Amino acid sequence: MSGNFCNKCGDCCRRIPVDFEKRIIFFDGVQILTNEFEQMLYPVSKTKNITFCSCKYLENNLCVNSNKPKECANYPSSPFAYIPENCGFYGEIFSKSERFKQYIRKLKEEIIYCESLHSSDRNVQMTVEHNKSVIDKYKIYGSEDW
């Protein structure tokens, strides 16, 4: 992030979405739930497969863990980070997300253009394949609809 917009509300550490069955956290995008990170969490509420957890190191809306795992130290770094309502990072993450969606839309436009050429040129085919693979990587975030 280009600046520290944290308003020290603690909400990002109070409602961490976790799918324990699939061993995934939806914190800074979709990440594998490590044992180290899991040891810091305690369940607060559950909806369907998602369990919202709080961090045991949160005191007075601040982290008291001097040895933060990478999931916390880098948060938020992804345009797909879970951002609580009224978070100071919301605007920056929203802007980052919109720029990334625009990038995906340009890849889709390039696919349409390349396919309209009806070309057997290997470079054109490789461009289409590459663009589709990039788009597919972000399906979990909804790239098919951007």
Backbone as JSON, one array per atom type, in Angstrom:
{
  "sequence": "MSGNFCNKCGDCCRRIPVDFEKRIIFFDGVQILTNEFEQMLYPVSKTKNITFCSCKYLENNLCVNSNKPKECANYPSSPFAYIPENCGFYGEIFSKSERFKQYIRKLKEEIIYCESLHSSDRNVQMTVEHNKSVIDKYKIYGSEDW",
  "N": [[0.84, -1.18, 0.0], [0.39, 2.27, -0.6], [0.29, 4.07, 1.46], [-0.33, 4.46, 5.01], [-3.39, 3.86, 5.92], [-4.8, 2.99, 8.03], [-7.34, 3.1, 10.42], [-7.36, 2.17, 12.91], [-9.46, 0.61, 13.99], [-9.74, -2.07, 14.44], [-11.43, -3.91, 13.25], [-10.68, -5.52, 11.06], [-9.22, -7.51, 12.25], [-11.01, -8.62, 13.87], [-13.06, -9.86, 12.51], [-12.31, -12.17, 10.73], [-12.6, -13.96, 7.83], [-12.86, -17.42, 7.44], [-12.49, -20.61, 5.93], [-12.49, -23.46, 7.33], [-12.73, -26.1, 6.6], [-11.82, -26.26, 3.93], [-9.38, -25.22, 4.39], [-8.75, -22.47, 3.98], [-8.24, -18.95, 4.03], [-9.99, -15.93, 3.73], [-8.74, -13.31, 3.63], [-6.6, -11.56, 2.79], [-7.19, -11.57, -0.03], [-7.49, -14.84, -1.41], [-6.12, -17.26, 0.55], [-3.99, -19.94, 1.66], [-4.7, -21.48, 4.71], [-2.5, -21.31, 7.21], [-0.88, -23.24, 9.79], [0.29, -21.67, 11.77], [-1.13, -19.23, 11.54], [-3.71, -20.13, 12.06], [-3.52, -20.84, 14.77], [-3.74, -18.41, 16.0], [-6.34, -17.66, 15.95], [-9.78, -17.44, 17.05], [-13.02, -18.76, 16.84], [-15.93, -16.76, 16.13], [-18.42, -16.32, 14.88], [-20.62, -18.05, 12.52], [-21.43, -18.63, 9.11], [-22.88, -20.59, 6.72], [-20.24, -22.15, 5.09], [-18.3, -20.5, 6.0], [-16.42, -19.31, 8.66], [-16.31, -16.76, 10.92], [-13.65, -15.28, 12.49], [-11.79, -14.1, 15.33], [-8.77, -12.46, 16.25], [-6.5, -13.6, 18.65], [-4.59, -11.89, 19.55], [-5.52, -9.32, 19.57], [-5.99, -6.37, 21.22], [-7.66, -3.73, 22.71], [-8.29, -2.75, 20.16], [-5.87, -2.9, 18.85], [-2.99, -4.67, 17.61], [-1.11, -6.83, 19.59], [0.84, -8.58, 19.09], [4.13, -9.17, 18.72], [5.47, -10.64, 16.9], [4.39, -10.83, 14.14], [2.65, -12.84, 11.75], [3.15, -13.38, 8.18], [0.69, -13.01, 6.89], [-0.56, -11.03, 8.36], [1.31, -8.94, 8.54], [1.57, -8.02, 5.93], [-0.95, -7.16, 5.22], [-3.37, -4.75, 4.07], [-2.67, -6.18, 0.93], [-3.58, -7.09, -1.41], [-5.8, -6.58, -4.22], [-8.05, -7.92, -3.67], [-8.51, -8.12, -1.03], [-10.11, -8.71, 2.11], [-12.04, -6.22, 3.27], [-13.16, -4.5, 5.97], [-16.27, -2.77, 6.71], [-16.17, 0.77, 6.66], [-13.4, 0.89, 6.8], [-10.21, 2.41, 6.68], [-8.63, 1.75, 4.53], [-10.34, 1.18, 2.5], [-10.98, 2.8, 0.18], [-8.55, 2.82, -1.28], [-8.17, 0.07, -1.77], [-10.5, -0.48, -3.22], [-10.05, 1.1, -5.5], [-7.71, -0.14, -6.49], [-8.75, -2.66, -7.04], [-10.63, -2.03, -9.06], [-8.91, -1.14, -11.08], [-7.58, -3.52, -11.61], [-9.7, -5.1, -12.54], [-10.25, -3.72, -14.87], [-7.94, -4.29, -16.32], [-8.33, -7.06, -16.72], [-10.63, -6.93, -18.32], [-9.52, -5.75, -20.6], [-7.85, -7.81, -21.45], [-9.82, -9.63, -22.19], [-11.0, -8.23, -24.31], [-8.89, -8.3, -26.1], [-8.79, -11.02, -26.62], [-11.23, -11.36, -27.97], [-10.72, -9.79, -30.23], [-8.47, -11.15, -31.36], [-9.64, -13.65, -31.87], [-11.47, -12.88, -33.79], [-9.92, -12.51, -35.98], [-9.53, -14.96, -37.12], [-7.18, -16.36, -37.38], [-4.42, -18.51, -38.06], [-2.04, -18.11, -37.05], [0.56, -18.76, -34.86], [1.43, -17.06, -32.8], [-0.81, -15.44, -32.34], [-2.63, -17.35, -31.44], [-1.29, -18.15, -29.12], [-1.42, -15.82, -27.63], [-4.18, -15.66, -27.12], [-4.53, -18.02, -25.61], [-2.86, -17.46, -23.42], [-4.09, -15.15, -22.32], [-6.59, -16.2, -21.61], [-5.79, -18.01, -19.65], [-4.84, -16.31, -17.66], [-7.19, -14.93, -16.97], [-8.71, -17.09, -16.04], [-7.35, -17.71, -13.66], [-8.39, -15.94, -11.86], [-11.0, -16.56, -11.43], [-12.25, -17.27, -9.04], [-12.68, -14.85, -7.87], [-14.53, -13.74, -9.49], [-13.9, -13.13, -12.16], [-14.98, -13.92, -14.59], [-17.22, -12.41, -14.97], [-16.42, -9.79, -15.28]],
  "CA": [[0.0, 0.0, 0.0], [1.19, 3.48, -0.72], [0.26, 4.82, 2.7], [-0.99, 3.76, 6.09], [-4.72, 4.43, 6.08], [-5.46, 2.28, 9.13], [-7.97, 3.98, 11.41], [-7.2, 1.46, 14.19], [-10.76, 0.16, 14.51], [-9.59, -3.47, 14.82], [-12.43, -4.77, 12.6], [-10.04, -6.5, 10.18], [-8.73, -8.6, 13.1], [-12.15, -9.08, 14.66], [-13.94, -10.65, 11.64], [-11.48, -12.8, 9.7], [-13.37, -15.05, 7.24], [-12.06, -18.63, 7.28], [-13.14, -21.87, 5.61], [-11.62, -24.44, 7.98], [-12.82, -27.36, 5.86], [-10.94, -26.17, 2.77], [-8.12, -24.65, 4.87], [-8.58, -21.22, 3.25], [-8.65, -17.7, 4.66], [-10.36, -14.88, 2.79], [-8.27, -12.17, 4.4], [-5.92, -10.71, 1.82], [-7.43, -12.44, -1.16], [-7.69, -16.21, -0.96], [-4.83, -17.81, 0.95], [-4.0, -21.18, 2.42], [-4.67, -21.28, 6.16], [-1.33, -21.95, 7.81], [-1.05, -23.62, 11.2], [0.67, -20.5, 12.58], [-2.23, -18.27, 11.54], [-4.85, -20.77, 12.72], [-3.32, -20.81, 16.22], [-4.04, -17.07, 16.49], [-7.76, -17.38, 15.76], [-10.85, -18.14, 17.75], [-14.29, -18.55, 16.13], [-16.88, -15.83, 16.71], [-19.72, -16.64, 14.29], [-20.5, -18.89, 11.33], [-22.48, -18.62, 8.1], [-22.55, -21.63, 5.73], [-18.92, -22.74, 5.31], [-17.37, -19.47, 6.45], [-16.39, -19.02, 10.08], [-15.66, -15.49, 11.2], [-12.81, -15.45, 13.67], [-11.09, -12.94, 15.87], [-7.39, -12.76, 16.58], [-6.27, -13.58, 20.1], [-3.63, -10.83, 19.87], [-6.16, -8.02, 19.45], [-6.31, -5.74, 22.51], [-7.99, -2.32, 22.52], [-8.26, -2.51, 18.72], [-4.5, -2.93, 18.35], [-2.31, -5.95, 17.69], [-0.04, -6.87, 20.58], [1.75, -9.65, 18.68], [5.38, -8.59, 18.22], [5.98, -11.53, 15.85], [3.25, -10.99, 13.24], [2.86, -13.68, 10.57], [3.11, -12.62, 6.92], [-0.69, -12.66, 6.56], [-0.89, -9.78, 9.05], [2.3, -7.9, 8.24], [1.37, -7.5, 4.57], [-2.35, -6.81, 4.99], [-3.91, -5.39, 2.86], [-1.8, -6.02, -0.22], [-4.28, -7.59, -2.6], [-7.05, -5.88, -4.56], [-9.14, -8.8, -3.26], [-8.46, -8.22, 0.43], [-11.35, -8.49, 2.86], [-11.96, -4.9, 3.89], [-14.37, -4.24, 6.76], [-16.97, -1.51, 6.5], [-15.55, 1.95, 7.25], [-11.95, 0.74, 6.89], [-9.47, 3.48, 6.04], [-8.02, 1.25, 3.29], [-11.39, 0.82, 1.54], [-10.85, 3.54, -1.08], [-7.38, 2.36, -2.02], [-8.42, -1.3, -2.24], [-11.52, -0.38, -4.26], [-9.38, 1.63, -6.69], [-6.83, -1.2, -6.96], [-9.63, -3.7, -7.58], [-11.19, -1.55, -10.32], [-7.83, -1.15, -12.08], [-7.33, -4.91, -11.98], [-10.83, -5.53, -13.36], [-10.05, -3.1, -16.18], [-6.9, -5.09, -16.96], [-8.96, -8.3, -17.16], [-11.5, -6.59, -19.45], [-8.66, -5.54, -21.78], [-7.45, -9.15, -21.92], [-10.99, -10.19, -22.88], [-11.12, -7.53, -25.6], [-7.83, -8.82, -26.96], [-9.23, -12.36, -27.04], [-12.27, -11.18, -28.99], [-10.06, -9.3, -31.44], [-7.67, -12.23, -31.93], [-10.54, -14.68, -32.42], [-12.13, -12.34, -34.98], [-8.96, -12.6, -37.09], [-9.55, -16.33, -37.65], [-5.8, -16.56, -37.78], [-3.74, -19.72, -37.6], [-0.74, -17.64, -36.57], [0.84, -19.32, -33.53], [1.5, -15.96, -31.82], [-2.18, -15.04, -32.03], [-3.19, -18.43, -30.61], [-0.63, -18.11, -27.82], [-1.98, -14.66, -26.92], [-5.51, -16.05, -26.64], [-4.35, -19.01, -24.54], [-2.29, -16.77, -22.25], [-5.11, -14.29, -21.73], [-7.6, -17.05, -20.97], [-5.24, -18.6, -18.42], [-4.8, -15.24, -16.65], [-8.57, -14.71, -16.55], [-9.12, -18.27, -15.26], [-6.74, -17.66, -12.33], [-9.15, -15.04, -11.0], [-12.42, -16.96, -11.42], [-12.76, -17.29, -7.67], [-13.07, -13.48, -7.54], [-15.58, -13.31, -10.39], [-13.34, -12.59, -13.4], [-15.82, -14.24, -15.75], [-18.26, -11.39, -15.08], [-15.88, -8.44, -15.39]],
  "C": [[0.89, 1.24, 0.0], [1.2, 4.3, 0.57], [-0.41, 4.0, 3.78], [-2.31, 4.46, 6.39], [-5.48, 3.79, 7.24], [-6.05, 3.28, 10.12], [-8.04, 3.3, 12.79], [-8.53, 1.08, 14.84], [-10.7, -1.3, 14.96], [-10.54, -4.42, 14.11], [-11.8, -5.83, 11.7], [-9.53, -7.7, 10.98], [-9.84, -9.21, 13.94], [-13.09, -9.98, 13.84], [-13.16, -11.21, 10.45], [-12.24, -13.99, 9.13], [-12.47, -16.24, 6.91], [-12.96, -19.79, 6.86], [-12.21, -22.96, 6.14], [-11.61, -25.76, 7.22], [-11.86, -27.37, 4.67], [-9.57, -25.6, 3.13], [-7.76, -23.37, 4.11], [-8.98, -20.05, 4.15], [-8.93, -16.69, 3.56], [-10.01, -13.55, 3.45], [-7.63, -11.16, 3.46], [-5.97, -11.42, 0.48], [-7.7, -13.82, -0.62], [-6.33, -16.81, -0.69], [-5.03, -19.12, 1.68], [-3.9, -20.83, 3.9], [-3.48, -22.04, 6.73], [-1.62, -22.29, 9.27], [-0.74, -22.45, 12.12], [-0.48, -19.51, 12.68], [-3.44, -18.85, 12.27], [-4.74, -20.71, 14.24], [-3.67, -19.46, 16.84], [-5.54, -16.78, 16.54], [-8.66, -18.08, 16.76], [-12.17, -17.76, 17.07], [-15.22, -17.62, 16.89], [-18.29, -16.12, 16.2], [-19.51, -17.45, 13.02], [-21.7, -18.69, 10.43], [-22.05, -19.59, 7.01], [-21.2, -22.22, 6.04], [-17.91, -21.75, 5.87], [-17.53, -19.25, 7.96], [-15.67, -17.69, 10.25], [-14.93, -15.62, 12.52], [-12.24, -14.11, 14.1], [-9.69, -13.39, 16.23], [-7.19, -12.64, 18.09], [-5.27, -12.51, 20.52], [-4.22, -9.42, 19.76], [-6.55, -7.5, 20.84], [-6.52, -4.25, 22.28], [-7.83, -1.88, 21.07], [-6.86, -2.48, 18.11], [-3.91, -4.32, 18.51], [-1.17, -5.86, 18.69], [0.96, -7.99, 20.27], [3.01, -9.02, 18.07], [5.97, -9.42, 17.08], [4.85, -11.85, 14.87], [3.58, -11.94, 12.08], [2.7, -12.84, 9.31], [1.7, -12.21, 6.54], [-1.08, -11.31, 7.18], [0.03, -8.65, 8.64], [2.06, -7.25, 6.88], [-0.03, -6.98, 4.3], [-2.54, -5.3, 4.94], [-3.0, -5.14, 1.66], [-2.49, -6.4, -1.52], [-5.5, -6.73, -2.92], [-8.28, -6.7, -4.15], [-9.15, -9.01, -1.75], [-9.85, -8.01, 1.01], [-11.19, -7.17, 3.6], [-13.26, -4.66, 4.67], [-14.99, -2.88, 6.41], [-16.25, -0.39, 7.25], [-14.03, 1.84, 7.44], [-11.28, 1.89, 6.14], [-8.83, 3.06, 4.72], [-9.06, 1.04, 2.19], [-11.19, 1.51, 0.18], [-9.69, 3.06, -1.91], [-7.59, 0.95, -2.57], [-9.46, -1.29, -3.35], [-10.88, 0.08, -5.57], [-8.47, 0.57, -7.31], [-7.64, -2.31, -7.65], [-10.2, -3.28, -8.94], [-10.14, -1.51, -11.42], [-7.54, -2.56, -12.55], [-8.46, -5.45, -12.86], [-10.72, -4.95, -14.77], [-9.0, -3.87, -16.98], [-7.5, -6.4, -17.51], [-9.88, -8.03, -18.36], [-10.7, -6.36, -20.72], [-8.16, -6.87, -22.33], [-8.6, -9.8, -22.69], [-11.19, -9.54, -24.24], [-10.09, -8.05, -26.59], [-8.17, -10.22, -27.46], [-10.25, -12.24, -28.16], [-11.64, -10.74, -30.32], [-9.28, -10.42, -32.12], [-8.55, -13.31, -32.56], [-11.25, -14.19, -33.67], [-11.21, -12.39, -36.21], [-9.01, -13.95, -37.8], [-8.17, -16.72, -38.16], [-5.27, -17.89, -37.26], [-2.33, -19.39, -37.12], [-0.54, -18.12, -35.13], [0.89, -18.23, -32.46], [0.11, -15.49, -31.4], [-2.82, -16.08, -31.13], [-2.59, -18.43, -29.21], [-1.15, -16.94, -26.98], [-3.33, -15.01, -26.33], [-5.39, -17.02, -25.48], [-3.83, -18.35, -23.25], [-3.36, -15.94, -21.55], [-6.17, -15.09, -21.01], [-7.07, -17.64, -19.67], [-5.16, -17.55, -17.3], [-6.2, -15.02, -16.09], [-9.05, -15.86, -15.66], [-8.56, -18.26, -13.84], [-7.59, -16.87, -11.34], [-10.65, -15.35, -10.99], [-13.03, -16.89, -10.03], [-13.22, -15.9, -7.23], [-14.14, -12.94, -8.48], [-15.12, -12.79, -11.74], [-14.19, -12.88, -14.63], [-16.87, -13.16, -16.0], [-17.74, -9.97, -15.25], [-15.84, -7.98, -16.83]]
}
